[in-house]
Amino acid sequence: MPQHGAGSEREVPEEPTTSTAPAEPVGETREPEVHAAGAVLWRSGPRSFPEIAVVHRPRYGDWSLPKGKVDPGETVAHTAAREIAEETGLTCVLSRGLRGVSYPVPTPDGGRALKHVHYFAARALPGEFVPNEEVDQLRWVPLSEAHEWLTYPTDNSVVDSFGELPPALHTVLLVRHARAGRRADFSGDDTLRPLSAEGWRQQHSLHTLLTLFGPEKVRAAPRLRCEQTVASLAEELGQAVGQESTLSEEAYRQDPEAGVRRVLSLAATGETTVVCSQGGVIPDLLTRLAHSSGLSLGEVGSRKASVWVLSFLPGTHSGNGTGPAPRLVAADYFPEPAPEHS
């Protein structure tokens, strides 16, 4: 068991802060911000109880969760996966977002910056730890013992948020299609309106983002722009893009409950599924899913090329009288696949 002293970490917060902090008064100078990301990396241990990875950093003499600063050109999801690979030598599959923490850190010019660390749950894929300059030891510890290993209270708060739900949830990645130009500028059948040049750039970024979550099946509403948005991912997986007729705007408008049932049935399979749909579907669909599960989402965004990472607890409540159905327990929004912070 590690011994915890004061440590030499220079970026340790006394108390984590959250996004519910009051807004700063108009005109007040804001501290510069630094963004970082990491994960609670987990695997199934004895008797299928989860174990999480804690890492020792010789520079600071502490035990912590894998994390690091966002590089230019990355989303926080890309950063989390990269930092796990760099600090542990392991690859992973990301899933739901966890509690983030914010705290002040010193800057090279002697000032202060506010550091925001975004965390994910991440399932470790088979592999071996590789010691490196940043991390010289890794220990897999039972979730129930993590507090005894981790040096900092903020890491404990992140682990606590991980423990609020079972680690092995079912994931659906709900995508709005990338940009396809204006409908008024396209003279043909609107179902055949293709992605624009900007849409193809978004499609490439989406591919790299979606891959981090371990997709296994790829589906789309029967619109060329929806199919093109996820076609490269399906090709990489060696499959065709499956059609989801209930999730086109016209079909959903006529029978929204059919669309809800379809998403629940995809979640019930346990296969991580990418579903690309339209802006006239996604907000109402998510609102209905959240309402039936007692989950509060607030305003539901649906920008073009955005992604909702939906996490479901399998077979826990009755869906429309059809028997046990998955329950939506977490929903994380990526408003765009391009870098969130540079």
PyMOL commands that set and color helices and strands:
alter all, ss='L'
color gray80, all
select helices_A, chain A and resi 46-48+76-88+143-149+153-162+183-185+190-192+197-211+224-236+245-247+249-254+256-268+282-293
alter helices_A, ss='H'
color red, helices_A
select strands_A, chain A and resi 33-44+50-57+62-64+67-69+92-97+101-106+112-124+137-142+170-176+217-220+242-243+273-277+307-318+324-334
alter strands_A, ss='S'
color yellow, strands_A
deselect
rebuild
show_as cartoon
